[in-house]
Amino acid sequence: MFIFPNFPGRAPEDNLDALAAVYESALVCADRLISLNIKATQVVLEGNLAEARALMTLRDMPGVVEAQSDTAQRRIQQAVDYAVSFNEVIAENQKELGELLKNQAEGLAQAQGSSVASGPMLAVDMVKTMLDAATRSRDHMLDMAKQLDTSKKA
């Protein structure tokens, strides 16, 4: 659990308000990512059902190959759409958390009359590092989708 310490010249309520804002931001981000994942799962499942229905009606091999090709293209687009949405959620949350923690650090520095804000700034860096790792993971998924698309066209 991350708790902002109570520094002299700074009201405990300010520290609690800052902590509550960080928690709220993290929960909103988690909620958005969960909703995104549920929607993506639903789209994939519906696509799989549609593909199965289409394949059941086909009787010739060229039709099956074309249907599978269309399905692969749709899945690549779904992966790209998911990655874009994921990136938007993470970027917005990263910006919001960065601003919240920066404001907390600036308030701390003002209360102390110096640059004692290195602790909260380390927290800002930690949050940014975690979100950057999530973004890199999304980028790898996009790269795989692009490679699949390239190999399909070749």
Order of alpha helices (4+ residues) and beta strands (2+ residues): alpha-alpha-alpha
